[in-house]
């Protein structure tokens, strides 16, 4: 995620990530790599975004 954000950022040199933002990226990456956070395939993510909706 950090690499994508950094690449996107290179198109606009007017913004730089703060140390806190970089720390957050690293914490999220470590959580993902250690299995503490759940990851989703594209299909799972798409289903969560536009898929089954409950109107209860």
Residue pairs with C-beta under 8 A, 6 or more apart in sequence:
1 25
1 28
1 29
2 22
2 25
2 26
2 29
5 17
5 25
6 17
9 15
9 16
9 17
17 25
28 37
31 37
32 39
40 48
